[in-house]
Amino acid sequence: MALLQLALDFLELKEALRVAREASEWVDVLEAGTPLIKAQGMEAVRRLRAQFPEKALLADMKCMDAGGLEARLAFEAGADWMTVCAQASGATVEGAVAEARQRGRRVMVDLIGCRHWVERARELEPLGPHMFLIHVGLDEQKALGRERLFEALEEFSRTIGVPFALAGGLGPADVPRVKPYGPRVVVVGGYICRAAEPAEAARRMKEALA
């Protein structure tokens, strides 16, 4: 069964912590989203680690340079995972992966913005990332829709040996389209975070994945 990752893409730490508390029973991975980290700094990661010591924690750094340094910042704040953009240089990915290996942590390479997901993943796979993220970002969703997310799954799952995660406006109704391809993690943000009852939304998503 795919793990459920909750993307806390808030600006206010108080709101992020509230939703995390309400939904945590049904969530496997908590994500300090990029907007949250930019607004609140690494304190957001530290607070999430302190309040949810039992949960896997990802810092969505979307690192484009200084891979080792940004990985160190994330891991010292308590993250188990950090993200590097696939469009960063190979040296940046290598630096983050090296820091992660030294600390027993992990790197997810985010394919957001890449025109050819499979080609770029194939280029980066030898550098040792622990997971790829097939990701249609918010701006692309608004401009072009989400369909590209589903079109890539068959080839990616067949071609790339590294586990992959999915993100892009997903909810329970999308699970039948993605589940057959075996994503390791499904990232959900708005469906849970904007729900009147985040716990109920998280439960529905978790049950759909099961």
C-alpha positions in Angstrom: 0.0 0.0 0.0 1.3 3.5 -0.9 2.2 5.7 2.0 0.2 8.9 2.4 2.2 12.1 2.6 0.5 15.3 3.8 1.9 18.5 2.2 1.6 21.3 4.6 1.8 24.2 2.2 0.8 26.9 4.6 2.4 30.3 5.4 1.5 30.2 9.0 3.1 27.6 11.3 0.1 27.6 13.6 -2.2 26.6 10.9 0.2 23.9 9.6 0.5 22.4 13.1 -3.3 22.4 13.5 -4.0 20.5 10.4 -1.1 18.1 11.1 -2.6 17.4 14.5 -6.0 16.8 13.1 -4.9 14.5 10.3 -1.9 12.8 11.8 -3.7 9.6 12.7 -4.2 8.8 9.0 -0.9 10.2 7.6 2.4 8.3 7.2 4.6 11.3 6.2 4.4 14.9 7.2 5.8 17.4 4.7 7.0 20.9 5.7 6.0 22.4 2.4 8.1 24.9 0.5 5.9 27.9 1.3 6.0 27.0 5.0 9.8 26.7 5.0 10.2 30.0 3.1 7.9 31.8 5.4 9.0 30.3 8.7 12.5 28.9 8.0 13.8 25.7 9.5 11.8 26.4 12.7 8.9 24.8 10.8 10.8 21.6 10.5 12.0 21.7 14.1 8.5 22.2 15.4 7.0 19.4 13.3 9.7 17.1 14.5 9.1 18.0 18.1 5.4 17.6 18.0 5.3 14.5 15.8 8.4 12.4 16.7 6.8 9.2 15.5 6.1 10.4 12.0 8.4 10.4 9.0 9.1 14.1 8.1 10.1 15.5 4.8 11.5 19.0 4.3 10.4 20.2 0.8 13.6 22.3 0.1 13.3 22.1 -3.7 17.1 22.5 -3.6 18.7 23.9 -6.8 22.2 24.4 -5.5 24.5 23.7 -2.6 22.9 20.2 -2.2 25.1 19.1 0.7 24.5 22.3 2.6 20.7 22.3 2.2 20.5 18.7 3.0 22.5 19.3 6.2 20.1 22.1 7.2 17.1 19.9 6.7 18.5 16.9 8.5 19.9 18.9 11.4 16.4 20.4 11.9 15.0 16.8 12.2 13.9 15.9 8.6 14.1 12.3 7.5 13.8 13.3 3.9 14.6 16.4 1.8 13.9 17.3 -1.8 16.2 18.3 -4.6 14.9 19.6 -8.0 15.6 17.3 -10.9 16.7 20.3 -12.9 19.5 21.0 -10.6 23.0 19.9 -11.6 24.1 16.3 -11.1 26.7 17.7 -8.6 23.9 19.2 -6.5 22.0 15.9 -6.4 25.2 14.0 -5.6 26.0 16.4 -2.7 22.6 16.0 -1.2 22.7 12.2 -1.5 26.2 12.1 0.1 25.0 14.1 3.1 21.9 11.9 3.4 24.0 8.7 3.3 26.3 10.0 6.0 23.4 10.8 8.3 21.2 7.8 7.5 18.6 10.0 5.8 17.1 10.1 2.3 16.7 12.3 -0.7 13.7 12.7 -3.0 14.3 14.2 -6.4 11.4 16.3 -7.5 10.7 16.2 -11.3 8.5 19.3 -11.2 9.0 21.4 -14.3 10.9 18.7 -16.3 9.6 18.3 -19.8 10.6 14.6 -20.0 10.3 12.9 -16.7 11.6 9.5 -17.7 14.6 10.8 -19.5 15.7 13.0 -16.6 15.1 10.3 -14.1 17.2 7.9 -16.2 20.0 10.4 -16.2 19.9 10.9 -12.4 19.2 7.4 -11.3 22.9 6.4 -11.2 23.6 9.2 -8.7 21.7 7.3 -6.0 18.5 9.2 -5.1 16.2 7.3 -2.9 13.0 8.3 -4.6 11.7 10.3 -7.5 8.6 12.5 -7.3 6.5 12.8 -10.4 4.9 16.2 -9.8 2.6 18.5 -11.7 2.9 21.8 -9.9 0.1 24.3 -9.1 0.9 26.7 -11.9 1.0 23.9 -14.5 -2.2 22.4 -13.2 -3.9 25.8 -13.6 -2.5 26.3 -17.1 -2.6 22.8 -18.6 -4.4 20.5 -16.2 -3.2 17.4 -14.5 -3.5 14.8 -17.2 0.3 14.6 -17.8 0.6 13.1 -14.4 -1.3 10.0 -15.3 0.1 9.6 -18.8 3.6 9.1 -17.5 3.0 6.3 -15.0 3.2 3.2 -17.2 6.5 4.1 -18.8 8.0 5.4 -15.6 7.1 2.4 -13.5 8.4 0.1 -16.2 11.6 2.0 -16.9 12.9 3.5 -13.7 14.2 1.2 -10.9 14.0 3.8 -8.2 10.7 4.0 -6.2 8.5 7.0 -7.0 6.0 9.3 -5.4 3.2 11.3 -7.0 1.9 14.8 -6.4 -0.5 17.0 -8.3 -3.9 17.8 -6.8 -4.6 14.2 -5.9 -7.7 13.0 -4.0 -9.5 9.7 -3.5 -11.1 9.7 -6.9 -7.6 9.6 -8.5 -6.4 6.5 -6.7 -7.8 3.9 -9.2 -5.8 5.6 -11.9 -2.5 5.5 -10.1 -2.6 2.5 -7.8 -1.9 -0.1 -10.5 1.5 1.4 -11.1 2.7 1.0 -7.6 3.8 4.5 -6.3 5.6 4.2 -3.0 4.1 7.5 -1.7 1.1 9.6 -2.7 1.4 13.3 -1.7 -1.8 15.1 -0.9 -2.1 18.8 0.0 -5.2 20.7 -0.8 -7.7 17.9 -0.5 -6.9 17.5 3.2 -5.6 21.0 4.1 -8.6 22.8 2.7 -11.2 20.4 4.0 -13.6 21.5 6.7 -12.6 18.3 8.6 -9.0 17.4 7.7 -9.1 14.2 9.7 -12.0 12.9 7.8 -10.4 13.9 4.4 -7.2 12.1 5.5 -9.2 9.0 6.5 -10.9 8.9 3.1 -7.6 9.2 1.3 -5.9 6.6 3.4 -8.8 4.1 3.0 -8.8 4.7 -0.8 -5.1 3.9 -0.9 -5.7 0.7 1.1 
